[in-house]
């Protein structure tokens, strides 16, 4: 079981506004690496609701953070040719694609092995609700929800447990 779990946080409702990413690398069923970083979103603009009610990240936190384009070489080496796993895969895929497009980076060069969605997997197993917090609570997985690394790590653990 080799894959990479990923989670983005966004600064606004725009999918190109990534402000944090968590990436967890799994090789042969073992978590071997964890990476997270803040990202300066376009214009360093935030919606107050996202800062106050969702993730707590604000413009002061990313004022001196690198842009996605600056971070891309590091992110690319962690994602390229990998199966990506996310809890709401469509959201994270949209953020990755839109953020790359905003920075004139070609998504196709990642040559991903595909995407897997743990929300869909656990919904198919009968979990109601199947949101990340509920899935983690039911499986005794620690979660600091909306911390990108914590969400990615929890997603990796859920994917590892999916056939149990």
C-alpha positions in Angstrom: 0.0 0.0 0.0 1.9 3.0 -1.3 0.2 6.4 -1.6 0.3 10.0 -0.6 -2.5 11.6 1.5 -3.0 15.3 1.0 -5.1 18.1 2.5 -5.4 21.7 1.6 -6.8 24.7 3.5 -8.0 27.7 1.5 -8.1 31.3 2.3 -11.3 32.1 0.4 -14.0 30.3 -1.5 -11.7 30.3 -4.6 -10.0 27.0 -5.2 -6.8 28.8 -6.1 -6.5 30.3 -2.6 -4.5 27.5 -1.0 -3.0 28.8 2.3 -1.8 25.5 3.8 -1.0 22.0 2.7 -0.4 18.8 4.6 1.2 15.8 2.8 1.7 12.3 4.3 3.8 9.8 2.4 2.9 6.1 2.9 5.2 3.3 1.6 4.2 -0.3 1.8 1.6 0.5 4.4 3.9 2.5 6.7 3.8 6.3 7.2 7.3 7.3 6.3 7.1 11.1 5.9 5.0 14.1 6.9 5.2 17.5 5.4 3.2 20.7 6.0 3.6 24.3 5.1 1.7 27.6 5.0 1.3 29.1 1.6 0.7 32.7 0.8 -2.5 32.8 -1.2 -3.0 35.3 -4.1 -2.9 38.8 -2.7 -2.6 37.3 0.8 -6.4 37.7 0.9 -8.6 35.9 3.4 -12.3 35.7 4.0 -12.8 36.4 7.7 -15.2 33.4 8.0 -12.4 31.0 7.0 -10.0 32.5 9.5 -12.5 32.7 12.4 -14.7 29.7 11.8 -12.7 27.1 9.9 -8.9 26.9 10.1 -7.7 30.0 12.1 -5.1 30.9 9.5 -5.0 34.6 8.6 -3.1 37.1 6.5 -0.5 37.7 9.3 0.3 34.0 9.3 1.2 33.9 5.6 2.5 37.5 5.1 6.1 36.1 4.7 5.1 32.6 3.6 6.3 31.3 0.2 3.8 31.2 -2.7 2.7 27.9 -4.1 5.0 28.5 -7.1 8.0 28.8 -4.6 7.0 25.6 -2.9 6.1 23.7 -6.0 9.4 21.8 -6.4 9.1 20.4 -2.9 5.4 19.6 -3.3 6.0 18.1 -6.8 8.6 15.6 -5.6 6.1 14.4 -2.9 3.2 14.0 -5.4 4.6 13.0 -8.7 3.6 9.6 -10.0 1.7 8.9 -6.8 -1.9 7.8 -5.9 -3.3 10.8 -4.0 -5.7 10.2 -1.2 -7.9 12.9 0.3 -11.1 12.9 2.4 -13.0 15.0 0.0 -10.9 14.3 -3.0 -12.8 16.5 -5.4 -12.1 19.5 -3.2 -8.4 18.8 -2.9 -8.1 18.0 -6.6 -9.8 21.2 -7.5 -7.5 23.2 -5.2 -4.4 21.6 -6.6 -5.5 22.1 -10.2 -6.6 25.7 -9.7 -3.6 26.7 -7.7 -1.3 25.2 -10.2 -3.1 26.9 -13.1 -3.0 30.2 -11.2 0.8 29.9 -11.1 1.1 28.6 -14.7 2.1 25.1 -13.6 0.9 22.2 -15.7 -1.1 19.7 -13.6 -0.6 16.9 -16.2 3.2 16.9 -15.5 2.5 15.4 -12.1 1.5 12.2 -13.9 -0.6 11.1 -10.9 -1.6 7.5 -10.5 -5.1 8.7 -9.6 -7.1 9.9 -6.7 -8.9 8.0 -3.9 -11.6 9.6 -1.6 -11.8 8.3 1.9 -15.2 10.0 2.4 -16.6 7.9 -0.5 -15.0 4.8 0.8 -16.4 5.2 4.3 -19.8 6.3 3.0 -19.9 3.1 1.0 -19.1 1.2 4.3 -22.3 2.7 5.8 -20.8 5.5 7.8 -23.3 8.3 8.5 -22.1 10.9 8.7 -18.9 10.2 6.7 -17.2 13.5 7.3 -13.5 13.4 8.5 -14.3 14.2 12.1 -16.9 11.5 12.4 -14.8 8.8 10.6 -11.8 9.6 12.9 -14.0 9.5 16.1 -15.4 6.2 15.1 -11.9 4.7 14.4 -10.1 6.3 17.4 -7.9 8.5 15.2 -6.6 11.7 16.7 -7.6 14.8 14.7 -7.0 18.5 15.0 -9.6 19.3 12.3 -8.6 21.8 9.7 -5.0 21.6 10.5 -3.7 20.5 7.1 -1.2 18.0 8.4 -3.5 16.5 11.0 -6.2 16.1 8.3 -3.8 14.5 5.9 -2.5 12.1 8.6 -6.0 11.2 9.6 -6.9 10.5 6.0 -3.8 8.3 5.5 -4.8 6.3 8.6 -8.4 6.0 7.4 -7.2 4.8 4.0 -4.9 2.2 5.7 -7.9 0.9 7.7 -10.4 0.9 4.8 -10.5 -2.9 4.4 -10.8 -3.6 8.1 
